[in-house]
Amino acid sequence: MPSDPLVAQHVLEFPGGYTRTTGPVIGRFLSELRARRIVGVRTAEGRVLVPPLEYDPATGEPVTGEYVEVGPAGTVTTSAWVQEPLDDHPLDRPFAWALIALDGADTALVHAVDAGNPKALEPGTRVWPVWRDGPTGHITDISHFVPEVTKIVSNVRAEYRLQAGGALRVFLEGVARGVLLGGRCEQCEKVYVPIRRTCPECGSAIQETREIPDTGTITTFAINNLPDPRAPEVPFVSAYILLDETDIPMIALIGDIPAHEVRQGMRVRAVWVPESERTASMANIRWFAPTGEPDVELS
């Protein structure tokens, strides 16, 4: 019959701390860290080792004693993501352990990188050190590394005034009265809305202005899922509408109908704001709504 295993618990502890000498090479490295510099040591073959070693691991020969300042930035060569940090880890949030080839070094340094998420730390990512306050001469004088700044978010606001002139002024004055105005080219007999002073088809000057019905047919449309202050709801539909008696569609919102029921060929009519609220602006038309007429077969 097997017997229970004999177990004896042992604790190795140095209450006053375990003191050991660093030697001249590591001592120089840690002293430079205390001054917020990172150095490596050059080998007889000219390679720079970081962290520095007393002997070249490739040849076993002593290093030259020539110290070279490297970094402080570097490039991640590989990394391992830590989703749930332990108590003794350098960061209390998800981070990565990474091999970092500091600029000017021929070997890589292992350290923590605070990247926010693993997708932000592909091989080749440039990183910079974050130094602790009050460095003491320890590898933890570098708190961690962070990715190089590649983009910034800025609040942008521009104010400008658009002065309508020519054809646009005439068109907006019509909209203020609740009328849509178009221009007819005598050469090619096409009608454009808003008004244009020259025909985009043949280049002829457009002299004739005519009132256009505020009814039309949806030629194509898109369902939008991002909020828009002009839209009746989300999702909403923006559509190209070929107004009756015109030859070029105009874009507008579609309302008073669920987005999934909008279709090509649907007949729609402009929904105007009350006359007392109208200005010289396309905001006078809230949107276009179905008329209830049979759909039009588009060619």
GURO-921938 format. One record per residue (C-alpha): residue in one letter; x, z, y. Coordinates in pm, whole numbers, plus 32768, in hexadecimal, padded with zeros to 4 digits. Each point is the difference from the previous one (the first is absolute). Example, Ala and Ser with C-alpha at 12.3 -4.5 7.8 and 13.67 -1.06 7.14 Angstrom:
BEGIN
  rest     X     Z     Y
     A  84CE  830C  7E3E
     S  8089  7FBE  8158
! end
This chain:
BEGIN
  rest     X     Z     Y
     M  8000  8000  8000
     P  8095  7F9E  8150
     S  804B  811E  80E8
     D  7FBE  800E  8173
     P  8124  7F7B  80D1
     L  80DE  80FD  80A6
     V  7FF9  7FD6  8177
     A  80D7  80AC  8105
     Q  7FCC  7FB9  8171
     H  812F  7FED  80E3
     V  8018  7FDC  8179
     L  8135  7F7E  80B0
     E  7FF0  8070  8169
     F  80EB  802E  8126
     P  7F40  80DE  80F2
     G  8105  7FDE  8110
     G  801B  7E89  7FD3
     Y  80F9  7F32  7F37
     T  8128  7F98  80D4
     R  80DC  7EDD  7FA3
     T  80FD  7F37  80BF
     T  7FAF  7E9B  805B
     G  8159  7F6A  8000
     P  8082  7F24  811B
     V  7F2C  7ECC  7FB4
     I  7EA6  8099  7FD9
     G  805B  80FD  810D
     R  8040  7EE6  80F6
     F  7EB8  7F59  7F9D
     L  7F37  8140  8039
     S  80B5  804E  8147
     E  7FA8  7EA6  8081
     L  7E96  8039  7F9B
     R  8001  813B  80D2
     A  8063  7F21  8124
     R  7EE8  7F0D  7F9F
     R  80EB  7EF6  7F82
     I  8017  7F65  7EA6
     V  8156  7FA0  7F79
     G  8089  7F65  7EC8
     V  815E  7FE6  7F79
     R  80C1  7EBF  7FC2
     T  8097  7FB4  7EAD
     A  814B  7F53  7FC1
     E  7F3C  7EC2  7FBD
     G  7F50  801A  8153
     R  7EA9  8072  7F8B
     V  7F4E  8112  80C3
     L  7F67  8113  7F29
     V  7ED2  80C3  8083
     P  7FE8  811D  7FB5
     P  817D  800A  7FF8
     L  80B8  8053  7EBE
     E  8165  806F  7FC1
     Y  8037  7EEF  7F01
     D  7F8C  7E99  7FEB
     P  7F01  7FFA  7EE1
     A  8056  7E95  7FB5
     T  817A  8030  7FD5
     G  8038  8177  7FEC
     E  80FE  7FE6  811B
     P  8005  80FC  811F
     V  7F4F  7F8F  813B
     T  80CD  7FAC  8134
     G  7F91  811B  80E3
     E  7F7E  7F09  8102
     Y  7EA8  806D  8070
     V  7F0A  7EFD  8081
     E  7EC4  8049  80C5
     V  7EDA  7F47  7F66
     G  7E92  7FD3  804E
     P  7F44  80B5  8077
     A  7F04  7EF6  7F94
     G  7FFC  7F69  7EA8
     T  7F42  7F2A  7F08
     V  7F32  807E  7EDB
     T  8077  7F67  7EBB
     T  7F0A  80B0  7F18
     S  7F10  8125  8010
     A  7F1F  80E7  7F36
     W  7EBB  807B  8098
     V  7FA4  8173  7FEF
     Q  7E88  8023  8024
     E  7FF2  817B  7FD3
     P  8133  80AF  8095
     L  807E  8143  7F69
     D  8043  813D  80C4
     D  8176  7FBF  8014
     H  7FE1  7E93  8066
     P  8073  7FA2  8161
     L  7EA3  7F92  806F
     D  7EA9  8099  7FCB
     R  7F51  7EAD  7FF3
     P  8026  7ECE  7F22
     F  8158  7F62  802D
     A  8105  7F34  7F47
     W  8156  8045  7F73
     A  80CC  7ED0  8059
     L  8159  7F6C  7FDB
     I  806B  7FA3  8161
     A  8126  7F1C  8045
     L  806D  8076  8158
     D  808D  7EFA  80EC
     G  8173  7FDE  7FBF
     A  7FF5  80AD  7EAC
     D  803A  7F64  7EAB
     T  7F44  8108  7F3C
     A  7EA2  8091  8025
     L  7F94  815B  806E
     V  7ED7  80AC  7F5B
     H  7F0F  809D  80F5
     A  7E8F  8033  8050
     V  7F40  7EF8  80C4
     D  7EBB  804F  80B3
     A  7F56  7EAE  7FE9
     G  7E93  8065  7FFE
     N  7FAE  7F2C  7ED0
     P  80C7  7F51  7EEE
     K  7FA5  7EA3  807D
     A  80C2  8049  8141
     L  8143  802F  7F3E
     E  8057  7EBC  7F55
     P  816D  7FBB  7FAA
     G  80AB  7F86  813A
     T  7F41  80EB  80E6
     R  80D4  8077  8124
     V  8002  817B  8033
     W  808B  80F8  80FE
     P  8055  8174  7FD7
     V  7F34  811B  8096
     W  80EB  8121  8052
     R  7FA4  816D  7FE5
     D  801E  80E6  8129
     G  8133  80DF  7FF2
     P  80D2  7F4B  7EF7
     T  80DC  80E3  7F2B
     G  80DA  7F14  7F36
     H  7F20  7FB2  7ED8
     I  7F62  7EC5  7F72
     T  7EB2  808A  8077
     D  807B  7FD6  8168
     I  7F5C  7EAD  7FC6
     S  7E98  806E  7FD6
     H  7F9A  7EAD  7F79
     F  8003  7E8F  8053
     V  7EE5  7F34  8099
     P  7FC2  7E87  8005
     E  8081  7F3E  8129
     V  7F06  7FC2  8116
     T  7F74  7EA2  7FCC
     K  7EBC  8013  80C7
     I  7F59  80D4  8109
     V  7E96  8033  8064
     S  7FB6  7FDE  8172
     N  7EBC  8021  80BD
     V  7FBC  7EB9  80B1
     R  7F00  7FCE  8110
     A  7FEC  7EDA  80EF
     E  7F10  7FCF  8120
     Y  7FC5  7EA7  808E
     R  7EF5  7F3E  80B7
     L  7F89  7EAC  7F90
     Q  7F7E  7F29  8118
     A  7F14  7EF8  7F7F
     G  800E  7EB1  80A7
     G  7F81  7EA1  7FCB
     A  7F40  7FCA  7EBE
     L  801C  816B  7F8D
     R  7F69  8081  8145
     V  7ED8  7F12  7FE2
     F  7FCA  8062  7E95
     L  800A  8179  8047
     E  7F16  7FDD  8128
     G  7F0C  7F5E  7F10
     V  802C  8119  7F03
     A  7FB3  80FA  8115
     R  7EAD  7F4E  8026
     G  7FCA  7FFF  7E88
     V  8053  7E90  7FD8
     L  8109  7F55  7F2E
     L  809C  7ED0  80AA
     G  80B7  7EE8  7F54
     G  80B1  7EC5  8070
     R  7FBA  7EA2  7F7F
     C  8109  7EF3  7FED
     E  7F72  7EAD  8068
     Q  8115  7F47  7F47
     C  7FD5  8093  7EA1
     E  7EAA  80A2  803C
     K  8068  8152  7F76
     V  7F83  814A  808F
     Y  80E3  812B  801D
     V  7FAC  816C  8041
     P  8091  80B4  80BE
     I  8022  7EEE  8104
     R  8143  7F3C  800F
     R  807A  7F26  811B
     T  80AB  7F0A  7F17
     C  7F99  7F87  7EA9
     P  80E8  8077  7EE9
     E  7F9B  7ECF  7F34
     C  8052  7EE3  80F1
     G  8092  80AD  8132
     S  7EF5  7F80  80EE
     A  7F85  80D5  8122
     I  7EB7  80B3  7FB8
     Q  7F0B  7FE2  8121
     E  7EB1  8055  7F63
     T  7F93  816B  7FD6
     R  7ECE  8052  7F32
     E  7F48  8135  7F83
     I  8032  8047  7E8F
     P  7F03  80AF  7F1E
     D  8068  815E  7F92
     T  7FAC  7FAA  7E99
     G  80EC  7F71  7EFF
     T  807E  7FF1  7E9A
     I  8112  80CD  7F58
     T  810E  7F13  7F85
     T  80F2  8104  7F75
     F  802E  8178  801C
     A  80D8  812D  7FA9
     I  7F9C  8162  7F9A
     N  80CD  8106  80BC
     N  8034  8165  7F85
     L  80C5  808B  8127
     P  7F40  80A6  811D
     D  7FC1  7F36  813C
     P  7F50  8094  8131
     R  7F3E  7EBC  802F
     A  7F7D  7FF7  7E9B
     P  7EA5  807E  7F9F
     E  8087  80B0  7ECA
     V  8118  7FF9  7EFF
     P  8024  7F23  7F40
     F  7F9F  7EF7  80FA
     V  800A  7E85  8009
     S  80AE  7F19  80F6
     A  7F95  7E97  7FDF
     Y  802F  7EA5  808B
     I  7EB0  7F8C  8082
     L  7FAF  7E96  804E
     L  7F07  801F  811B
     D  7EE9  7F02  8004
     E  8052  7EC1  80BE
     T  8178  8045  7FFA
     D  8122  7F74  7F39
     I  80FA  8123  7FF7
     P  7FAD  815A  7F6A
     M  803D  8141  80C1
     I  805B  8153  7F6C
     A  7F19  812D  8021
     L  7F8C  8139  7F4A
     I  7ED8  7FFF  7F11
     G  7F0D  8125  8004
     D  7EAA  8079  7F8E
     I  8053  7FA2  7E99
     P  80D7  80A1  7EEE
     A  8155  7F60  7FEE
     H  7FD8  7F97  7E96
     E  7EC7  7F36  8055
     V  80A7  7F20  8101
     R  8037  7EA0  7F83
     Q  806D  7EA7  806E
     G  7EE4  7F2E  8088
     M  7F3D  8130  807D
     R  7F40  7FC7  8143
     V  8046  8103  8111
     R  7FA1  804E  8169
     A  80BB  80BD  8111
     V  7F95  8169  803D
     W  8028  803A  8178
     V  802B  814D  80AE
     P  7EE8  8059  80F6
     E  8009  7F31  813E
     S  804D  8136  80D1
     E  8145  8038  7F3C
     R  8089  7E9F  800F
     T  8149  7FA6  80A4
     A  80D7  7EC7  8002
     S  807C  804F  7E9F
     M  7FC8  7F94  7E9A
     A  7FA5  816C  7FC0
     N  7EA6  7F95  8079
     I  7FCD  7F83  7E9B
     R  8007  812B  7F15
     W  800D  7F21  7ED0
     F  7F3D  7EED  7F52
     A  7EE5  805B  7F13
     P  7F44  7F37  7EF7
     T  7ED6  7F39  807D
     G  7F4F  7FF6  7EB1
     E  800A  7E84  7FFA
     P  8065  7F4A  7EC2
     D  8176  7FD9  7FCE
     V  80A7  7EBE  806D
     E  80BD  7F34  7EFE
     L  815E  7FCF  808B
     S  80AF  7EB5  7FC7
! end
